[in-house]
Amino acid sequence: MNKLAMLGCAALFAANAFCDVTITGVSSRQRWPWNNLVDVDFTINGNAGDPYSIDISATCNSGATTLTAKTFASEPVAAAGAQSRVVWDLGADYPDLKADDFIVTVTATPLKDSTPVYMVVDISEGAGATSYPVRYTTTAPTTVAGELNPCKTTELWLRRIKAGTVKMGGGSACDVSAGYKTHTVTLTDDFYIGIFPITYAQYQNIGQTVATSRSLMHFTNETCSATRPLDSVTFPCLRDSAYLCPQDPSIHDSRSILGRLRARTGLDFDLPTEWQWEYAIRAGKFVGGNGDRYSGATYRMRKTPSSTYEYYSQERMWNTQYGTTYVDAGRPNDWGIYLVYGNVWEWCINLGMTITQNESYTDPLGNAADGSNPNRVTKGCSQTWGNLGDYSGAYVSSGTRIGMNTANVDETVSWKSSTAYYQGLGARIILQIRK
């Protein structure tokens, strides 16, 4: 058992040119009986409510040993103006540590768009688990394309996205509710979003199996499909069949994926609104028009050995010959989000609504969900299973959206007739941080 005696503490603030902030009242205490956790309390004296990223380090053994916190049992983010606590999972970072002196240093830096803060949900106990532990870290996961790394099989990794304002839309004519004009959106709450869409392996560990009532699931070989994005998933399977969200955030089916996650973590995980999705996928940037693609790059995918189609994602679109690639193929965007274009369309929580050109919106929720219009927005620009020639580069855009009918699982994309298009549906989850 680790032996820690908290004999002292120190506080340090990283210099910041924009504000004069100090940290006071720093104290640290190990949990007893020892369960690997250390409570670190402090107060950031600055503009009340401003968020800061917290780094914790420590020395022990008369200063000869230096420790750096990488794993946390609470979010390593704190607001100025009130006493805060960050819980360090010291046992996870240093399982063999023994010390009889321990001096903690707290560093606070303003939370920025680029600050890497990850939430990790441990689903390794599988479908029979009664709870899923949640931890936090500032270190990105290890991802090797196609390998069964924990971050895409036995864990769910979400990255914190800082609230802000960005121009959106300007996508193709592949829209719901009469078009998706260029507009400006302000999100007032930070949120966590999955760095990958849900994979087959994660889907099974949460409590579902590949063999479902949907006969259209494509990658049924568990070995090959484990780290591929889940496809052909219905809205009721993810959440429930009620149409009262997002205005009513309740989940009425505890057997659904999100129902199980909520019950086993105590956290209100959900699907993103299309604006949260697009904000994260754009990484806070607007390039403009149909060319608004990651880094302005040209994407290409080979249809046959003798022909190519331009503007298709390097992460690969859906195709009857090639299928979809692994969730960590290609590069992430500037905020560490993978598969920003291509592969599966991703379910959003909201119904479509008509956007006014150059209008500004704050925390939009879409049309009122009264059951009269069951078409929910999906994003991600999957090529699905149609003819590649149906698509132009305009569709591989963060501004592209389509509507899907959640009432009838055999309904298809609103502007297509083939049931095969339902195969391209997946999802990634979020957790909104409400003030």
Secondary structure, DSSP 8 states (H G I E B T S, - for coil): -------EEEE-----TT---EEEEEEEEE-SS--SEEEEEEEEESSTT-EEEEEEEEEETTTTEEEE--EESS-SEEETTSEEEEEEEHHHH-TT---S-EEEEEEEEE--TT---EEEEE-TTGGG-S---EEEESS-----TTS--GGGTTEEEEEEE--EEEEE----S--SSS----EEEEE-S-EEEESS--BHHHHHHHT--S--S-TT-S---HHHHTTSB--S--HHHHS-S-S-TTTS-----TTSHHHHHHHHHSS--B---HHHHHHHHHTT----GGG--GGG---EEEEETTEEEET--TT-B--TTT----TT-S---TTS----SSBSEEEEEEE-----TT-EEES---S--SSS--EEEEES---TTS-GGG--GGGSSTT-EEEEESS-TT---TT---GGGGGGEE---EEE---
